[in-house]
Amino acid sequence: MTPEIANQTSTEKQQQEETASESPTQKSTAREYLESLVVTVILALFGTTFLIQAFKIPSSSMEDTLLIGDHLMVDKVSYAPSFLAPLLPYQEVDRDHIIVFRYPLEPETYFVKRVVGIPGDRIRVEDKLLLRNGVPLQEPYAVHKSLRTSDYRDNFPTLPSSSAFPNWADQLPTVVKDGEVVVPPGHYFVMGDNRDFSSDSRYWGFVPRENIVGNPLAIYWSFETTSEEYRQTSVIDYAKRFGEIFAEFPRKTRWNRLFNLVH
Protein backbone atom coordinates (compact mmCIF):
# COMPACT_ATOMS: atom_id res chain seq x y z
CA MET A 1 0.00 0.00 0.00
CA THR A 2 1.33 3.32 -1.02
CA PRO A 3 1.62 6.14 1.54
CA GLU A 4 -1.05 8.13 -0.32
CA ILE A 5 -3.58 5.27 -0.07
CA ALA A 6 -2.67 4.70 3.56
CA ASN A 7 -3.22 8.37 4.33
CA GLN A 8 -6.61 8.34 2.54
CA THR A 9 -7.72 5.26 4.43
CA SER A 10 -6.64 6.81 7.71
CA THR A 11 -8.48 10.05 6.90
CA GLU A 12 -11.72 8.24 5.96
CA LYS A 13 -11.54 6.22 9.18
CA GLN A 14 -11.05 9.39 11.21
CA GLN A 15 -14.03 11.05 9.47
CA GLN A 16 -16.22 8.02 10.16
CA GLU A 17 -15.22 8.08 13.82
CA GLU A 18 -16.01 11.82 14.07
CA THR A 19 -19.39 11.32 12.35
CA ALA A 20 -20.19 8.44 14.69
CA SER A 21 -19.26 10.51 17.73
CA GLU A 22 -21.32 13.50 16.54
CA SER A 23 -24.51 11.52 15.96
CA PRO A 24 -25.04 10.38 19.58
CA THR A 25 -24.22 13.92 20.74
CA GLN A 26 -26.88 15.38 18.47
CA LYS A 27 -29.40 12.77 19.61
CA SER A 28 -28.51 13.43 23.23
CA THR A 29 -29.04 17.19 22.82
CA ALA A 30 -32.40 16.70 21.12
CA ARG A 31 -33.44 14.31 23.85
CA GLU A 32 -32.46 16.81 26.55
CA TYR A 33 -34.57 19.52 24.90
CA LEU A 34 -37.52 17.13 24.66
CA GLU A 35 -37.18 16.05 28.27
CA SER A 36 -36.95 19.67 29.43
CA LEU A 37 -40.07 20.50 27.45
CA VAL A 38 -41.99 17.56 28.92
CA VAL A 39 -40.93 18.46 32.48
CA THR A 40 -41.92 22.11 31.90
CA VAL A 41 -45.36 21.09 30.63
CA ILE A 42 -45.86 18.72 33.57
CA LEU A 43 -44.86 21.40 36.08
CA ALA A 44 -47.13 23.96 34.39
CA LEU A 45 -50.08 21.55 34.43
CA PHE A 46 -49.40 20.63 38.06
CA GLY A 47 -49.07 24.30 39.03
CA THR A 48 -52.30 25.42 37.36
CA THR A 49 -54.15 22.35 38.66
CA PHE A 50 -53.08 22.40 42.30
CA LEU A 51 -51.06 25.52 43.16
CA ILE A 52 -51.85 28.82 41.48
CA GLN A 53 -53.79 30.07 38.47
CA ALA A 54 -54.49 33.36 36.72
CA PHE A 55 -58.01 34.74 36.40
CA LYS A 56 -59.47 38.00 35.11
CA ILE A 57 -62.50 40.00 36.24
CA PRO A 58 -65.10 40.43 33.45
CA SER A 59 -67.95 42.09 35.41
CA SER A 60 -68.65 44.85 37.94
CA SER A 61 -70.18 42.61 40.62
CA MET A 62 -67.17 42.93 42.96
CA GLU A 63 -66.60 46.69 42.62
CA ASP A 64 -64.92 48.54 44.18
CA THR A 65 -62.81 45.69 45.60
CA LEU A 66 -62.17 44.22 42.14
CA LEU A 67 -62.61 46.11 38.89
CA ILE A 68 -63.36 44.94 35.37
CA GLY A 69 -59.98 44.21 33.81
CA ASP A 70 -58.22 43.20 37.03
CA HIS A 71 -56.03 40.12 36.50
CA LEU A 72 -55.62 37.98 39.61
CA MET A 73 -53.27 35.31 40.86
CA VAL A 74 -55.45 32.78 42.65
CA ASP A 75 -54.19 30.47 45.39
CA LYS A 76 -55.53 26.95 44.77
CA VAL A 77 -53.56 25.35 47.61
CA SER A 78 -55.47 26.65 50.62
CA TYR A 79 -58.81 25.31 49.38
CA ALA A 80 -57.38 22.16 47.79
CA PRO A 81 -59.46 18.96 47.78
CA SER A 82 -59.69 17.46 51.25
CA PHE A 83 -57.65 14.36 50.31
CA LEU A 84 -54.65 16.69 49.79
CA ALA A 85 -55.15 18.50 53.10
CA PRO A 86 -52.43 16.53 54.98
CA LEU A 87 -49.85 17.52 52.33
CA LEU A 88 -50.73 21.20 51.80
CA PRO A 89 -51.35 24.32 53.93
CA TYR A 90 -55.10 23.66 53.79
CA GLN A 91 -57.63 26.01 55.38
CA GLU A 92 -61.41 26.04 55.72
CA VAL A 93 -63.51 28.47 53.72
CA ASP A 94 -64.59 31.15 56.19
CA ARG A 95 -66.90 34.13 56.39
CA ASP A 96 -65.89 37.25 54.44
CA HIS A 97 -63.35 35.36 52.30
CA ILE A 98 -63.29 36.18 48.59
CA ILE A 99 -63.42 32.97 46.58
CA VAL A 100 -63.19 31.83 42.98
CA PHE A 101 -65.64 29.03 42.19
CA ARG A 102 -67.36 27.21 39.39
CA TYR A 103 -70.78 28.72 38.79
CA PRO A 104 -73.27 26.03 39.92
CA LEU A 105 -75.58 26.62 36.93
CA GLU A 106 -72.72 26.57 34.42
CA PRO A 107 -69.66 24.77 35.87
CA GLU A 108 -67.37 25.73 33.00
CA THR A 109 -67.75 29.40 34.02
CA TYR A 110 -65.84 30.88 36.96
CA PHE A 111 -67.31 33.43 39.38
CA VAL A 112 -65.66 35.60 42.04
CA LYS A 113 -67.72 36.54 45.10
CA ARG A 114 -67.44 37.08 48.86
CA VAL A 115 -68.58 34.42 51.32
CA VAL A 116 -71.21 35.92 53.62
CA GLY A 117 -72.59 32.67 55.02
CA ILE A 118 -71.02 29.33 55.94
CA PRO A 119 -72.90 26.12 56.84
CA GLY A 120 -75.37 26.77 59.63
CA ASP A 121 -75.46 30.57 59.24
CA ARG A 122 -78.79 32.38 58.99
CA ILE A 123 -78.83 35.08 56.30
CA ARG A 124 -81.25 37.89 55.53
CA VAL A 125 -81.17 41.38 54.03
CA GLU A 126 -83.27 44.25 55.40
CA ASP A 127 -83.39 47.49 53.41
CA LYS A 128 -80.00 46.66 51.82
CA LEU A 129 -78.41 45.85 55.20
CA LEU A 130 -76.99 42.33 55.52
CA LEU A 131 -77.74 40.45 58.74
CA ARG A 132 -75.97 37.23 59.68
CA ASN A 133 -77.32 35.17 62.56
CA GLY A 134 -79.43 38.16 63.53
CA VAL A 135 -76.48 40.59 63.72
CA PRO A 136 -76.27 43.58 61.31
CA LEU A 137 -72.86 43.53 59.62
CA GLN A 138 -70.49 46.44 59.18
CA GLU A 139 -69.08 45.85 55.69
CA PRO A 140 -66.69 48.60 54.54
CA TYR A 141 -66.21 46.79 51.22
CA ALA A 142 -69.93 46.65 50.32
CA VAL A 143 -71.25 49.39 48.02
CA HIS A 144 -74.73 50.32 46.77
CA LYS A 145 -74.78 52.16 43.45
CA SER A 146 -78.49 52.11 42.65
CA LEU A 147 -81.03 54.59 43.99
CA ARG A 148 -83.82 52.18 43.10
CA THR A 149 -85.12 49.74 45.69
CA SER A 150 -85.95 46.15 44.78
CA ASP A 151 -88.07 44.17 47.23
CA TYR A 152 -86.39 40.86 46.47
CA ARG A 153 -82.81 42.13 46.19
CA ASP A 154 -82.88 44.56 49.11
CA ASN A 155 -85.20 42.65 51.45
CA PHE A 156 -84.08 39.08 51.02
CA PRO A 157 -85.56 36.47 51.21
CA THR A 158 -88.85 37.77 49.83
CA LEU A 159 -91.46 35.23 48.81
CA PRO A 160 -92.58 34.60 46.16
CA SER A 161 -89.11 34.91 44.65
CA SER A 162 -90.04 36.03 41.13
CA SER A 163 -86.54 37.48 40.50
CA ALA A 164 -84.76 34.19 41.23
CA PHE A 165 -83.77 31.47 38.78
CA PRO A 166 -86.53 28.81 38.57
CA ASN A 167 -84.72 26.00 40.42
CA TRP A 168 -83.69 28.35 43.25
CA ALA A 169 -87.20 29.83 43.42
CA ASP A 170 -88.50 26.30 44.03
CA GLN A 171 -85.80 25.48 46.59
CA LEU A 172 -85.84 28.76 48.49
CA PRO A 173 -88.99 28.12 50.59
CA THR A 174 -87.44 24.88 51.86
CA VAL A 175 -84.35 26.63 53.28
CA VAL A 176 -86.11 29.66 54.81
CA LYS A 177 -86.82 29.52 58.53
CA ASP A 178 -88.31 32.45 60.45
CA GLY A 179 -87.63 34.77 57.54
CA GLU A 180 -83.96 33.81 57.17
CA VAL A 181 -82.08 31.57 54.75
CA VAL A 182 -80.29 28.76 56.60
CA VAL A 183 -77.09 27.66 54.82
CA PRO A 184 -77.01 23.84 54.56
CA PRO A 185 -73.99 21.62 55.30
CA GLY A 186 -71.30 21.62 52.60
CA HIS A 187 -72.58 24.82 51.00
CA TYR A 188 -71.89 28.57 51.12
CA PHE A 189 -73.89 31.74 50.59
CA VAL A 190 -72.02 34.34 48.50
CA MET A 191 -72.63 37.92 47.43
CA GLY A 192 -70.84 40.48 45.31
CA ASP A 193 -69.46 43.59 46.99
CA ASN A 194 -71.40 45.67 44.44
CA ARG A 195 -74.65 44.61 46.08
CA ASP A 196 -77.05 46.30 43.67
CA PHE A 197 -75.45 44.82 40.52
CA SER A 198 -74.43 41.29 41.44
CA SER A 199 -75.73 37.94 40.28
CA ASP A 200 -75.15 35.94 43.46
CA SER A 201 -76.69 33.48 45.91
CA ARG A 202 -79.80 35.63 46.24
CA TYR A 203 -80.70 34.73 42.67
CA TRP A 204 -79.31 31.24 42.00
CA GLY A 205 -78.58 29.60 45.35
CA PHE A 206 -75.72 28.15 47.34
CA VAL A 207 -72.18 27.30 46.23
CA PRO A 208 -71.25 23.63 46.90
CA ARG A 209 -67.87 23.15 48.60
CA GLU A 210 -66.56 21.09 45.70
CA ASN A 211 -67.12 24.02 43.31
CA ILE A 212 -64.68 26.29 45.16
CA VAL A 213 -61.38 26.62 43.30
CA GLY A 214 -59.33 29.04 45.42
CA ASN A 215 -58.95 32.54 46.80
CA PRO A 216 -57.42 35.55 45.02
CA LEU A 217 -54.04 36.61 46.39
CA ALA A 218 -53.07 39.72 44.44
CA ILE A 219 -53.72 41.77 41.31
CA TYR A 220 -50.76 41.23 38.99
CA TRP A 221 -52.13 43.48 36.22
CA SER A 222 -55.13 45.74 35.68
CA PHE A 223 -56.28 47.13 32.33
CA GLU A 224 -59.19 49.51 31.76
CA THR A 225 -61.87 47.73 29.75
CA THR A 226 -65.60 47.04 29.73
CA SER A 227 -67.76 44.03 30.43
CA GLU A 228 -69.08 44.20 26.87
CA GLU A 229 -65.58 43.63 25.47
CA TYR A 230 -65.25 40.41 27.47
CA ARG A 231 -68.52 39.15 26.00
CA GLN A 232 -67.16 39.54 22.48
CA THR A 233 -65.42 36.24 21.79
CA SER A 234 -64.92 36.00 18.02
CA VAL A 235 -61.43 35.75 16.50
CA ILE A 236 -61.77 39.29 15.15
CA ASP A 237 -62.79 40.57 18.60
CA TYR A 238 -59.75 38.91 20.19
CA ALA A 239 -57.48 40.41 17.55
CA LYS A 240 -58.93 43.88 18.18
CA ARG A 241 -58.48 43.45 21.92
CA PHE A 242 -54.84 42.44 21.58
CA GLY A 243 -54.28 45.39 19.28
CA GLU A 244 -55.84 47.75 21.82
CA ILE A 245 -53.72 46.31 24.63
CA PHE A 246 -50.57 46.72 22.55
CA ALA A 247 -51.43 50.31 21.58
CA GLU A 248 -52.89 51.46 24.91
CA PHE A 249 -50.83 49.46 27.39
CA PRO A 250 -49.11 52.43 29.12
CA ARG A 251 -52.22 54.63 29.22
CA LYS A 252 -54.91 52.10 30.18
CA THR A 253 -52.91 50.04 32.65
CA ARG A 254 -54.04 50.89 36.18
CA TRP A 255 -50.54 51.15 37.60
CA ASN A 256 -51.76 51.93 41.13
CA ARG A 257 -53.49 48.54 41.34
CA LEU A 258 -50.50 46.40 40.38
CA PHE A 259 -49.55 43.86 43.05
CA ASN A 260 -52.32 45.02 45.40
CA LEU A 261 -53.38 42.27 47.79
CA VAL A 262 -57.00 41.13 47.56
CA HIS A 263 -59.02 41.04 50.75
N, C-alpha and C positions, 0 to 999 in steps of 0.2 A: 504494500500500500504506500502510495506516494504521500509525502508530507501534506500536499494540498488536500487530498482526499481525507486524510486523517483529521486535518483541521476542520474541514466541512462537517465531517461526522461528529466531531466534538462540539461544534457550534450548534448543530441541529439538536443534539442531545441536551445541551444546556438550555436551548429555547423551549424544548418540550418540558424540561423540569420546571422552568419559570412559569410556563403556561399552566402546568399542573398545580403549582403552588398558588397561582393567582386565583384559580377557579374556586377552591374551597374558601379563600378569603372573601371573594365576592359573595358567595353563598352565605357565609357567616354574617357579613354585614347586612345583607337583605333580611336574613332571619332575625337579626337584632332589631332592625327597624320594625318588622312585623310584630315581634314580641312586645316591643315598647308601645306600639299602637294598640295592641290587644289589651295590655295592662291599663293603658290610659282610658280606654273605653270602659273597661270593667270598673275602674275606680270612679269614673264619671257617673256610670249607672248606679253604683253603690251609693255614691254621695247624694245624688238627686232622689234616690229611693228612700234612704234611711237618715241622711244627715241634714242637708240644707238644700233649699231650692229657691229659685227666683220667681216672683209673682209681680204682676202689675195691677194697679187700681183702675178699673174702667168706668166706675160710677161715682156719684156724689154721696152715697149713703153713709159714708164714714167721715164726711167733713165735720169739723175742720181738723180732725185728727189726721186723716189721710185724704189726700186730694187726688182728683183724676190725673193720671200721669205719673203718680208716685210708683217707683219700682222698689220692691221689698226683697230682702233676704229673709227667708222663713226657716226657723229652726224646726226640724222634723224629729229631733232626738227626744226632746222633753215629753212629747205626746206620742212616742213610738208605741207600736202594738204591745200589749201587756206581756207577751211571751219574751219580749226583748228587755223588759224592765230590769231584770237582774244584771244586765250587761251595760246599760246606758244610764245616764243621769235623768231618770224618768221622774215626772211630776204629775200630779192630778190636775185636771182642768178645774179652775177655780173661778169664783165670781170676779167680774170686772176684767178678766183676761180678754185680750183680742185674739181671735182664732181664725185660721184659714180652714175651711171645710168644704166637703163636696155637698153641693146643693141637693137636699133630699129628693126634690122633684125632678132633678136632672143631674145625676151623679157625675157626668163628664164636665160639669161647670163648677168652678170654684167661687165661693163667696168669702168675704171677710166681714166679720161682725164682732160685737162685744158680748161676752157672756153676762147676762143679768140674772140668770137663775140656774142653779144646779139641782140635781135630784132632791126632791123633798121641799124645795122652796115654793112659796106661794106668791104669785105675781099678779099685780093689777096696776092700771094706770088711771089716775083721777085728774081730769083737767090738765093733761100733759105731764103730770107729776108721777114718776115711777115709784111704786111702793113694793117693797120686798119683805115678806113675812110681817106685813102690817106697819113697817117702818118707812117713812118717806126718805128717799135717798138724795144726798147732795152729790150731784154729778157735774163737776166742772167741765167735763168733756162733752156733755150733751148740749146740742143746740136746737133751736126751733126757728125755722126760717119762713114759716107760713103764718099769715094772719088769720087764715080760715080755720075754723074748728070742725073736726070730723068726729061724730059720736063714737064710731068704732075705733078709730085710730087713737083718739085722745082720751077716751074713757073705756079702756079695755079691761076685761072682756064684756062686750055688749052683745046681747042676744036679741033677735037673730043676727048672725054674723054674715050679712049680705056682702061685705067687702072681702071676705076670706075666700081662698081657693076651695072648691067644692069638698074635697076630702077632709080638709081641716074644719070646714064649717060643720060637717057631720060629726067629727070627732070632738070638737070643742065642748059641747055640752057634757060630755062624759068625763072631762078633766077639770071642770069648774066646780068648786065647792065654796059655798058662802061668798059668791061673787069674786073669787080669785082662781087663777089657773094654778093647779098643782103640778109641778114638774115630775114626771114619772122616773123610776130608776133607769139608769143608762142613757138618759137624755138630758138636753140642755136647752134653755130658752135664751135666744139671742136677739139683740136689737142693734140697729145702726146708730151711731152717734148723732147723725143728722135725722132726728126723730120724725120729722114731718115728711121726709122724702126717702124712706127706707123700706124696701121689701124684706121683711124679717119674720120672726116667729109669730107675730100678731096675725100675719096673713097666710102662712103656709105651715106652721107647726114647729115641733121640736127638732133639734139636731141630734141624731143618734151618735153615741160615743165613737162608733167605728167610722163615722164620716169625717171626724176631725183629723186634719193633716198635720197642723203645727201652729206655731205662734210667730208673728212677725218680730224680727229683731231690730232691724234698722232700715232706713231708706238709703239705698246706694246710688240712686239717681232719680231725678224728678224733672219732667218735661211738660210744659204747658200744652194741654190738648183738651179735646171735648169727648164726651161720652159717645156722641154720634160718630166720631172718627173710629172708635173702637168697634162700632157695630158694622162698619164697612169692611168686608172681608174678602173682596175679590182681589185678583192678582194686581190689577191696575191700582186699586186702592192701597195695597201694600207698597207698591212702587212709589206712589205719590207720598205716602207717609215717610218712607225712607228718604226720599228726596227732601222733604220738609225738614226732617231731623238733621240731615247733612247741612242744609242751607241755614237753618235757624238754631243750630245747636248752642252757640254762645248766648244768644238773646233769649231763647225760650227755656233754657235750663234754669230751674229754680235753685240757684247755687246755695241759698241759705238753708235748704232742706237736706242737702247731701250729708249722709252719715248721721242724721238725727235718729235717736233711738225711738222705738215705737212703744207707747204705753198708754 
